[in-house]
Structures are given as structure tokens and as C-alpha cells.
Amino acid sequence: MTTIARNLQAVRSRIDRAAAACGRSASEIALLAVSKSFPASHIQEAHAAGQRLFGESYAQEAVKKITALRDADIEWHFIGPVQSNKTAALAAHCQWVHSVERTKIAERLSAARPETLPPLNVCIQVNVSAEATKSGVAAGQELALAARIRDLPRLNLRGLMTIPEPTTDAALQRKRFAALRALKERLMRDGHDLDTLSMGMSDDFEAAIAEGATIVRVGTAIFGARETLRA
Ligand SMILES: *Cc1c(COP(=O)(O)O)cnc(C)c1O
């Protein structure tokens, strides 16, 4: 068994244990393997071990890998900051974009989504720890953005995504993820039909699962440490 296959198995067991610990079914939690900075051969190795959802953070790198691996049955999720000159490429190549944080980007993604494909699945990224340097809308601003996305014919708003500040404080991790969950519940009371909380990474996905994560985005624990340049 390869290292990646072994790591995947270990991550899936962690997901199973975290789900069992809070009475959830592990089948409600999708594992997104974050392959940014790793070559297509690593993705193929994970794919051979049964992994089907992959996440990328840099548009150019994503398009290159998606094109190289176009014959594999892979669902591609874009999770990095979206620049407006990359919206057409992302709308054409990805099934999901987790990191929508501006109306203009949402409009451009919708306009560029090819008619031959189903609407693009999107999440609004929310900055739940209110750090100046992190991307995402401030809590509360997702309401207006969600209302706009509802009117865009080629986008399907699925839920919310967050990257909280890194911390080993388990209570603080839970608090941040609970905040995202509460924002999603408010949107649902507002009439949005949402099924996705994209939250939790290698070091904190157990806390995210305890707070309702439906997609965990895991890189390091599957593929190993990334070069610091793109860490
Ligand atoms: C890189 C990245 C991840 C994966 O982080 P790890 O700590 O390596 O698991 C998850 N989400 C986003 C948005 C990322 O950019």
C-alpha cells in the first residue's frame, strides 16, 4: 500500500470516529482531498485508492491538472481566492467553487458557466474569526450575497465555507465552526435551500464534524507537508 493510500485510510478512520462520537453518520461527510502544490501523479495515486473529490487553490494549477486528468471520474472543487480574470476557466473546469466572496465574482462565474454543464455549485466563504488578513465576507454579509446568488441562473448556492484561524484550542475551534453553522441556519430560515458546510482541515476537522461539517478539506494529512512557498 502506498503512503497516500495509507494516509487516506487513516483520515477516513478519523472521520468515522469523529462522526460516531457525535452520533452522525460518516456517510454525510464528504472528504475533499486538497492536492494543491502536488503533481497530478499524487492525485492519480489517491484516485487509485478510491478518492474522487479533489480540491485546488490556484486557478492555473487547477486547470492544468484538471485537463491532464480529464478522463478520470473526479469531482473538482476550487477552494482558493477567485480572481476575476480566472472566472471563465474555473466555471468551465470545476464542479464546485467554495470561495465566493464578492457579487462581481458570482456574476462572472454564472455568466461564464457553459450551457452544456449543470449550474456551478458554490459556497459563500465567511471569515468567522474576523482576521484582517483572511478572505471571506464578514459574518452578516453573506445574507446580501446569498440573495444575489439566488438570482443568478447558472449558480447553485449549496452552503457556506470557512477557514478559521489556526488554533490548538479545541473549544475555540468548535466556537468558530458553530458560528458558521448558525449563519447557514439563518440563511435557511430566510428560504435558502442549503445542504453544505465546508469546514475543517487536517488539524481541526474533528471539531468541524462535531459542528455539522458536510465537506472536510484535507491536504497535509493525505499528501504530506507542502513547500513553504505555497503552504
Ligand atoms: C490548503 C487548504 C486546505 C488543506 O489544509 P491542510 O491543513 O493541509 O489540510 C483546506 N482548505 C483550504 C481553503 C486550503 O487552501
The ligand as a Gaussian input file, in Angstrom:
#p B3LYP/6-31G(d) Opt

LIG

0 1
 C       -4.663000      24.159000       1.716000
 C       -6.091000      24.234000       2.111000
 C       -6.697000      23.211000       2.870000
 C       -5.957000      21.991000       3.387000
 O       -5.210000      22.315000       4.504000
 P       -4.393000      21.192000       5.315000
 O       -4.093000      21.850000       6.606000
 O       -3.192000      20.881000       4.502000
 O       -5.290000      20.027000       5.465000
 C       -8.045000      23.327000       3.159000
 N       -8.774000      24.386000       2.743000
 C       -8.231000      25.387000       2.014000
 C       -9.090000      26.520000       1.580000
 C       -6.877000      25.340000       1.683000
 O       -6.351000      26.356000       0.963000

